[in-house]
Amino acid sequence: MKDEAKEEVSIVAEAKEVASLEELSKEKIPTSDLLEELNFDIQDLVSSLRTNWPSLACPSSDSTSFWQHEWDKHGTCSESVMDEHGYFQDSLNLKSRINLLQYLQSAGISPNNAFYTLTNIKSAIKTGTGHTPWIECNKDASGNYQLYQVYICIDHAGTTLIDCPVFPTGACGSSIKFPTF
């Protein structure tokens, strides 16, 4: 049961650096019409979003369908307190405050195809942010768990970091490969 006061909005704060390696299916709507058709009012943020929050699953795209996916999956949890523009602006603001790759590298964890413990990854991020992240893994072609996404959770208003709850999917083994990107 979700506590309304702490209803989380999960974002991938370092999508470009720590790799929000989401497997996305491309929208069927032509990307040139997507912003208009979806009634997104984020035109003033597009340049910054392209630099700071691109789709790593489809880097050649303009990322519009990726951002729509992020809004649909995460942003709509806060619709009562922020619109699409507020969600993306707050996400960019959080990214400028949070440097996940730096936190991980300070703990000797790098995207070099090496294996690290889930405990060490979470600890490095908690040391940097002050809060427990949620780590999602998937399996590579060899069946090894690999880092798939790092979630930093915030309160319903989108302003305060909180510890992430335990989520039922995306389980990781005790040893996690951090793939290069």
Phi, psi and omega in degrees: 000134182273136174273119186303322182292336182241021180302122189274150171240111182268132176229159172260100189290330182242054186305319184285323188268317182265352170079097168279081188277054182288140173273107185252145171262133183294135176297150179277348179282133177303135186297332180295333181260354189295313181301316180292314183296326182273001179060033176287135176245060184234019184307321181289348181257350188303315181299314179292321177296320179298323180283316190258344184215058180280166172280119177275340178287332180219071187298338181279350180280172177273005175073001183300315180292328176297314179296322177299317178300315180297318178296312182298320185279321188242314186296325182295344175295337183247018183305331182288341180242345178207149177267187181303315182300314179299320179298311182289324177296314178297322178297315178296320178297318178296320179299323180290338179270335189243125179239085184301318181299319178297317179300316180293315181295328176297336178261011179078022181249118184228156177282079187228021182067013176276168180255139180226159179278149176302320180301315181293322179296311179297319181297318179298317181288321178296323177299320181284322185259338185086002183220152181283125177276173168249129181252129177248136179241160166226183180248140177279182184299336180269000180087009178276141173292136177226152179296125184248311178210150172243125178254132170250126185259145180230164181289174184301327180283348178080022185240335187239130176292144176224162173295138178284142174288169176279127180258149185280346184244168176075029183302148179246151171282182180284337179244124187236131175279133176256097185292152174289157177216000000 
